[in-house]
Amino acid sequence: MCVTPGGLGQGLDAHGSRWWGRQAGEAVGAGAIKLVVAVAVFLLTFYVISQVFEIKLDSNLGNLFARSALQIAYTKPPRYKCGISKACPEKHFAFKMASGAANVVGPKICVEDNILMSGVKNNVGRGINVALVNGKTGEALRTEYFDMWGGDVAPFIEFLKSIQDGTIVLMGTYDDGATKLTNEARLLIAALGSTAISNLDFRDNWVFCGGKGIKTKSPFEQHIKNNKDTNKYEGWPEVVEMEGCIPQKQD
C-alpha cells in the first residue's frame, strides 16, 4: 500500500484536529470550572469581609454614640439650688430673689430651692413683700406683703417689731414700696442690716436680705432709683435681682 506524503499529511491533520479539539474542550471546561470556583471564593471572601466590617462599623458607631452621650452628660452644666450660679458651702442657705417689674409682674423669693413668694403662688402684692426664714433650719416661717401706696404702715411696723432674733428676713418691692414708709419703719428695717432703706423713694426697685439680731450691715442688698431718664419701663426702673449664700445661724 502506497501512501503519498500528501495523504499522510491529510490523515495527520484530521487526527490532530480531533485530538486538539478534545484538548481544547477539556481546557475550556477546566477554565470554566476554575472561573466559577474563583468567583465563588471571591464572593465568599467579600461576604466574610463585609460582615466583619459591618460588625466593626456597628461597634464603632456604638462607641461613637456612647462617647457623645457621655460628653453631653459631662458638659451639661450643673443646676444649683434656686438656680444660682454656684453651689453654696456647707452651713449656708442658697437664695435668689427679684423685685417686681413695674406694676405688672410681682417679685419672686426663693430659699433652698423653695419658692416662697411669687406671682404664680399668688402671695405677692403692691408695696413691700417679706419672707421670714428660720436662721438655723432654712425653713420658711411666714410670708406677707404690705401696701406702701394706698395702705397703712402701722401693721407693717408691728410686723417688723414681732420678728424674732435669728430670723432671716428677705424683702422685695413691687410697684411702689416707699410712699407710706415712716422714719420708724425705716429704722426697724435698718436694724435688720439694710443701708439703702433710708434712700428708698417712690417706685424705686429694691431687694434686701438681712436678719434680726445682725451685728453688721448686710452684704445682700440691691437698689435702683426711679429715674425717668434711665427707667426701663414707663414710670418704673428695671427689675433688680440678687442671689447668694446666707450663713446658717450658729448657737
C-alpha positions as CSV (number, residue, x, y, z in Angstrom):
1,M,0.0,0.0,0.0
2,C,1.4,3.2,-1.1
3,V,0.5,6.4,0.7
4,T,1.6,9.7,-0.6
5,P,3.0,12.3,1.7
6,G,0.1,14.4,0.9
7,G,-2.3,11.7,2.1
8,L,-0.3,11.1,5.2
9,G,-0.4,14.8,5.9
10,Q,-4.1,15.0,5.5
11,G,-4.6,12.0,7.8
12,L,-2.5,13.5,10.4
13,D,-4.3,16.8,10.1
14,A,-7.7,15.2,10.7
15,H,-6.4,13.1,13.6
16,G,-4.6,16.1,15.1
17,S,-7.7,18.3,14.8
18,R,-9.8,15.8,16.7
19,W,-7.1,15.5,19.4
20,W,-6.6,19.2,19.7
21,G,-10.4,19.7,19.8
22,R,-10.6,17.3,22.7
23,Q,-7.8,19.1,24.4
24,A,-9.3,22.5,23.8
25,G,-12.6,21.3,25.1
26,E,-11.1,19.9,28.2
27,A,-9.1,23.2,28.7
28,V,-12.3,25.3,28.3
29,G,-14.2,23.1,30.7
30,A,-11.4,23.3,33.3
31,G,-11.1,27.0,32.8
32,A,-14.8,27.5,33.3
33,I,-14.7,25.4,36.5
34,K,-11.7,27.4,37.8
35,L,-13.6,30.6,36.9
36,V,-16.7,29.5,38.8
37,V,-14.6,28.5,41.8
38,A,-12.6,31.8,41.7
39,V,-15.9,33.8,41.6
40,A,-17.3,31.7,44.4
41,V,-14.2,32.2,46.5
42,F,-14.2,35.9,45.7
43,L,-17.9,36.3,46.7
44,L,-17.4,34.3,49.9
45,T,-14.4,36.3,50.8
46,F,-16.3,39.6,50.1
47,Y,-19.2,38.4,52.2
48,V,-17.0,37.5,55.1
49,I,-15.1,40.8,54.9
50,S,-18.3,42.8,54.6
51,Q,-19.7,41.0,57.7
52,V,-16.6,41.7,59.7
53,F,-16.5,45.3,58.5
54,E,-20.2,45.8,59.4
55,I,-19.6,44.4,62.9
56,K,-16.7,46.8,63.4
57,L,-18.7,49.6,61.9
58,D,-21.6,49.0,64.2
59,S,-19.2,48.7,67.1
60,N,-17.5,52.0,66.1
61,L,-20.8,53.8,65.7
62,G,-22.0,52.4,69.1
63,N,-18.8,53.6,70.7
64,L,-19.2,57.0,69.0
65,F,-22.8,57.4,70.2
66,A,-21.8,56.3,73.7
67,R,-19.0,58.8,73.8
68,S,-21.3,61.5,72.5
69,A,-23.8,60.7,75.2
70,L,-21.1,60.8,77.9
71,Q,-19.8,64.1,76.5
72,I,-23.3,65.6,76.6
73,A,-23.7,64.3,80.2
74,Y,-20.3,65.6,81.2
75,T,-20.7,69.0,79.6
76,K,-24.2,69.7,80.8
77,P,-23.9,72.5,83.4
78,P,-24.9,71.6,86.9
79,R,-28.0,73.1,88.4
80,Y,-27.7,74.6,91.9
81,K,-30.5,75.4,94.4
82,C,-32.8,78.2,93.3
83,G,-30.8,78.3,90.0
84,I,-27.9,80.3,91.5
85,S,-24.6,80.4,89.6
86,K,-22.6,78.3,92.0
87,A,-23.1,75.9,94.9
88,C,-23.2,77.3,98.5
89,P,-20.7,76.0,101.0
90,E,-21.8,73.9,104.0
91,K,-23.9,75.6,106.6
92,H,-25.2,78.2,104.2
93,F,-28.6,78.6,102.6
94,A,-28.9,79.4,98.9
95,F,-31.3,82.2,97.9
96,K,-32.3,84.1,94.9
97,M,-34.8,86.9,94.6
98,A,-36.1,89.6,92.2
99,S,-38.1,92.7,92.6
100,G,-41.3,93.3,90.8
101,A,-41.4,94.5,87.2
102,A,-43.3,97.8,87.1
103,N,-46.9,97.1,88.3
104,V,-47.2,94.0,86.1
105,V,-45.1,91.1,87.4
106,G,-44.7,90.5,91.1
107,P,-41.4,89.8,92.9
108,K,-40.0,86.4,93.5
109,I,-38.2,85.0,96.5
110,C,-36.5,81.5,96.6
111,V,-34.6,79.9,99.5
112,E,-33.0,76.5,99.4
113,D,-34.8,75.6,96.2
114,N,-38.2,76.5,97.7
115,I,-40.2,79.3,96.0
116,L,-41.5,81.3,99.0
117,M,-43.2,84.1,97.1
118,S,-44.1,84.7,93.5
119,G,-46.9,85.7,91.2
120,V,-47.6,82.1,90.4
121,K,-48.1,81.3,94.1
122,N,-50.4,84.3,94.2
123,N,-49.0,85.6,97.5
124,V,-47.4,88.8,96.4
125,G,-48.8,92.3,96.3
126,R,-48.1,96.0,95.8
127,G,-45.7,97.5,98.3
128,I,-43.0,95.6,100.3
129,N,-43.1,91.8,100.1
130,V,-41.5,90.0,103.1
131,A,-40.5,86.4,103.7
132,L,-39.2,85.1,107.1
133,V,-37.0,82.1,107.3
134,N,-35.6,80.2,110.3
135,G,-31.9,81.0,110.5
136,K,-31.0,77.6,111.8
137,T,-33.0,75.3,109.6
138,G,-33.8,77.3,106.5
139,E,-37.5,76.6,107.0
140,A,-40.0,79.2,105.8
141,L,-41.8,80.8,108.7
142,R,-44.1,83.4,107.2
143,T,-44.8,85.5,104.1
144,E,-46.6,88.9,104.0
145,Y,-46.9,91.9,101.8
146,F,-47.7,95.5,102.9
147,D,-49.2,98.1,100.6
148,M,-47.0,101.2,100.9
149,W,-49.0,103.2,98.4
150,G,-52.6,103.0,99.5
151,G,-52.3,101.0,102.7
152,D,-51.4,101.8,106.4
153,V,-47.9,101.5,107.6
154,A,-48.9,100.6,111.2
155,P,-49.4,96.8,110.5
156,F,-46.0,96.8,108.8
157,I,-44.4,98.4,111.9
158,E,-46.0,95.8,114.2
159,F,-44.9,93.0,111.9
160,L,-41.3,94.3,112.0
161,K,-41.3,94.5,115.8
162,S,-42.5,90.9,116.1
163,I,-39.7,89.3,114.2
164,Q,-37.6,87.0,116.5
165,D,-33.9,87.0,116.8
166,G,-32.1,84.6,114.5
167,T,-34.7,85.0,111.7
168,I,-33.6,85.6,108.1
169,V,-35.6,88.5,106.5
170,L,-36.0,88.8,102.8
171,M,-37.8,91.9,101.2
172,G,-38.6,93.0,97.7
173,T,-40.6,95.9,96.3
174,Y,-43.4,95.7,93.8
175,D,-44.8,98.9,92.1
176,D,-44.2,101.3,95.0
177,G,-42.7,100.4,98.3
178,A,-41.8,103.8,99.8
179,T,-44.6,106.3,99.8
180,K,-46.1,105.3,103.2
181,L,-42.8,104.4,104.9
182,T,-42.2,106.3,108.0
183,N,-38.9,107.0,109.7
184,E,-39.8,104.4,112.4
185,A,-40.3,101.8,109.8
186,R,-37.1,102.7,108.0
187,L,-35.1,102.4,111.3
188,L,-36.6,99.0,112.0
189,I,-35.5,97.8,108.6
190,A,-32.1,99.4,109.0
191,A,-31.7,97.4,112.2
192,L,-32.1,94.2,110.1
193,G,-28.9,95.2,108.2
194,S,-30.2,97.5,105.4
195,T,-28.2,100.5,104.3
196,A,-30.4,101.5,101.3
197,I,-33.7,101.8,103.1
198,S,-33.1,105.4,104.1
199,N,-32.9,106.3,100.4
200,L,-35.8,104.3,99.2
201,D,-38.2,106.5,97.3
202,F,-41.4,106.4,95.2
203,R,-41.3,103.4,92.7
204,D,-37.7,102.6,93.4
205,N,-36.8,98.9,92.9
206,W,-35.2,97.3,96.0
207,V,-34.3,93.8,97.2
208,F,-32.8,93.0,100.6
209,C,-31.8,90.0,102.7
210,G,-30.8,90.6,106.4
211,G,-31.6,89.2,109.8
212,K,-33.0,90.0,113.2
213,G,-30.1,90.5,115.6
214,I,-27.5,91.0,112.9
215,K,-24.4,92.8,114.2
216,T,-23.2,94.2,110.9
217,K,-24.7,95.6,107.8
218,S,-25.9,93.0,105.3
219,P,-23.9,92.5,102.1
220,F,-27.2,91.3,100.4
221,E,-28.9,94.4,99.1
222,Q,-29.7,96.0,95.6
223,H,-31.4,99.3,94.9
224,I,-32.3,101.0,91.6
225,K,-33.7,104.5,91.6
226,N,-36.8,105.5,89.7
227,N,-35.4,107.9,87.1
228,K,-37.4,108.9,84.0
229,D,-34.2,109.3,82.0
230,T,-33.0,105.8,82.7
231,N,-36.2,103.8,83.5
232,K,-36.6,100.6,81.5
233,Y,-40.4,100.7,81.9
234,E,-42.6,103.8,81.6
235,G,-42.6,105.1,85.1
236,W,-40.5,102.3,86.7
237,P,-36.8,101.2,86.7
238,E,-35.7,97.8,85.5
239,V,-36.1,94.6,87.7
240,V,-33.3,94.2,90.3
241,E,-32.1,90.7,91.0
242,M,-29.9,89.2,93.7
243,E,-28.5,85.8,94.7
244,G,-26.1,84.4,97.3
245,C,-25.5,82.1,100.3
246,I,-26.8,83.0,103.7
247,P,-24.7,81.8,106.6
248,Q,-26.6,79.4,108.9
249,K,-27.2,80.7,112.4
250,Q,-24.9,79.0,114.9
251,D,-25.7,78.6,118.6
